[in-house]
Amino acid sequence: MPRRVCGFCGGADVSKEHVFPKWIGRLLDTNDRYRVAFVRPQRAKDWVQLDIGIQVHMPCKRCNSGWMSDLERRVQPILTPMMTSGGRMPLDIDDQTLVAGWISKTVMVLEYAGEDEPFYTADERRLMMEAQIPPDRTWIWAGRYLGRVRGHWSVLGLGFQVSDGRTIPGKCTTFSLGQVAVQMFSYRSRKGPAVQLNEVPMATGPWDTSLHSLWPVLTNGLEWPPTHHFNDEGLARLEARLTQRPPLLWRVRRGK
């Protein structure tokens, strides 16, 4: 069996850690029983558990208790009201960068919950460790979600063709926690000009009024939440807006 190494620093002493930290589980009051559904192509299973926790062997103890713990501490005062209330609050450049960095870190850790090879490279994960900013060729959005799902994530691998004929591989991860739904899309392109967002095939929807763009940072300040919110149907449309294929899906719902 290959020796596990930290996905961020490459060091040893890898530990089994929560993808979504314990403070989020406590915040979302997940002491009741929740039914979990995990869906992959041609395979599905579900079970009951007491929290939204999912654990992976990805970071080492040094990273987890060091820069990752510090990132959680700094983002918690911003994410807490976003996940638990609809109260209006400003998000300045630093707030947007911090939340986008936290989303990127979470997505990179989530990759280790699946069976596929990670999309993000060792260099990109090291950049996350050193600077806590998203990788190049990445967009991140966030919106308010009001529905039955307490927590979930889904991931889509996709390819699309741009105007110069290149086929571009990409990855889209969507997850929700409490009243926040986020989406991160990254692509790979070693040759040719950078891909513009309007070149990425996207289903029509109320994205301009339901999502704020967090990365790249486009404005000095945002007013949270966006004008409109997502319900359960809207969340499903958000998950699949970049492709018609069903995503790999993990959900946690209240229920026996």
N, C-alpha and C positions, 0 to 999 in steps of 0.2 A: 504493500500500500504506500503510495507516495506520501512523503512528509508534508504536512500542511504548513503553509507559510502565510503570514499576514497579507491580506489583499491590498493594504495600503503601503506599509513600509518594507514588506518582504521578510520581516523578522520571524523568529520562531515563537513558541509559547502562545499559539493560537488558542483562543477560548471560545466557548459557545455563548453567544451573546444575543440579546433581543434586537430584532430589526427595529421595532418601535419601542422606545425606551419605557421603563416602568412608570415614569411620571405621567406619560400619556394614558396608560392603562388606568392609573388612579384618577386622572382628570376626567376620563370618560365613564367612570363609575361602572367598570366591567366586573363587578363581583357577582352578578347574576350569570346564569348559564346562557351561553351563546352557541348557535349552530354555525359551523364553518363549512363552506363549500369550496372545494378546490377543483377547478375544471381545466383540463388539457385536451387537445385534440384526441378523440377516440377514448378518452378516459376521464372519469369523474369519481369523486368520493366526497363524503361529508362526515362530520363527527361533531360531538358536543364538547365544549371546553368552557373554562371559567373566565377567560380573558381573551384579549385580542393578540396575545403574544405569539410570535413566531421567532424561533431561534436558529442561528446559522453559525457554522464555524468559519468566520471570515476575519475579524480583526484580532490582533494580539492584545494581551492584557495591557501593554504599555500604551498602545493607541487608544484603546477603549477607555482607559482611566485618565488619559492625558488630553490630547487635543479634541477627541470626540466628546468627552465629558464636558470640556470647556465650551464647545459649540452648543451642546444641549442647554447648558446653563445660560448662555447669552441669548438663545432663540426662544427660550421658554416664556419670558414675559410678553413676547410678541405673538407667539402661536396660541397661547392660552386663551385670550379673548377671541381670537379668530375661530378657534375650534368650539367654543362654548356659547357664544352670543352673537347677535347681529348688530351689536353696538358699533357705531361709526368710529373709525380711528384712522389717523394718517399713517402712511408708510413712506418714509423718506428714502433716499438713495441707500443709506447704510442698512435700513430695515429690509429693503428689497434684496440687497446683496446677501445679507445674512440668511434670510429665509430661502433664497435660491440656493445658497451653498448647503444649507441643511437638507433641502430636497434632493440635491445631487448626491450628498453623502448617503442618504437613505436609499436612493435608487441603486447606488453602487453596491450597498450591502445586500439589498433585495436580490440582486443577481445571483447571489450564492444560495438562495433558497430554491433555485431551479436546477435543472439537469443539463442545461446548455452551457457552452463556453461563454464566459463574460464578454459582453459587447465592448465595455470600456477597457482601455488598455492599462497596463501597469503604470505607464507615464501619466495617464490621466488621473489614475487613483492617487499617485504620488503628489500630483498638483493639488488634488483635493486635500491631502494631508497637510501640505505646506502652506496653502493659501486659502483654503475653504471657499473656492469659487468654482462654478461649473466649468466643464471642459469647453473647448472651442466647438463650433458647429452645433450649438445647442440652443433650444428655446424652452422656456419654462413659463407656465401659466398657473393661475390660482383663481378659484371661484368659491362661492358659498353653496353648500349643499344642505338641503332640508329633506330628509327621507328616512327610510327604515333601517338603512345599513349603518352600523356603528363604525365599522372600519373595513377597508377592502384594498386590494391592489390588483392590477392587471397589467400584462405586458404583451406587446406586439412587436414582432420582427417584421420588417417590411422593406420593399424595394420600389423605387419609383423612377420614372424617366424624365429627364429635364430637356429643355429646348435644344441643346446641342447634341442630343442623342445618348448621353451617358445614363447608365442605370445606377442609381445611388442606393446603397443599403442604409437602412436606418433602424432605430429602435424607439418605440413610444411606450412609456410607463405612466400609468394613471393610478393614483391612490387617493383614498379619502380617509379622514380621521375626524370624527365628530361632524362639525359643520364646515369643514374645509375639504375641497376637492382640488387636487393639483395634477398637472400633466407635464411631463418632461419628454421632449423629442430631440434626439441627436442623430446625426448622419455621418457617413464616412465618404470622403472624396479626396483621393491622393493627387488627382490631376484636374486641370481646368479651374475655372473661376468658382468662387464660393456660391453656394446655392442660396437663392432668396426664398423667403417664406412663401411668396405667391407662386413659386414653382412646385411647391409640395401639394399633391392632390389632397383636397380636404372637403368633406361633406359640408353642405350648407347648414347653418344653424345660427343661433343667437349668440355667437361667440364674442362679438364686440361688446355686448352689454352684460354678459354673464361671466366673463373672464377678465382678469387683469394680467397683463404681461409683466412678469417679474424679471425675466432675463432674456435677452440683454436688457439692461435698465434703460428705459426710453424716456423717463420723465423724472423731474426732481422730487415729485411727491404724488402718491396715490391716496385716494380715499377708499378705505375698506368699509363694507364689502362692495362689490360691483352692484350695478342697478338691479339686475335680475339674479335669481338663484336657480340651481338645478334641483329637480325632484328625481325620483328613482328612474323614470324614463329618460330624463335629460342626462343623468349620469351615464346610463348605458350608451346614449348617443355620443357623449363625450369620449368614452372609451374607444369607440369604433370610428371616430370621425376621419381618421387618416387611412382607413382601409375597410373593406367589407368582410374581412375574415374575422372569426370569433377570437377574442383575446384569450390568453391564459389567465385564469381568473381565480382570485382568492377573496372570499367575502366572510364577514362576520355579522350575523344578524341575531337580534334578540329572539329567543325561542327555545323550546325543549327539543 
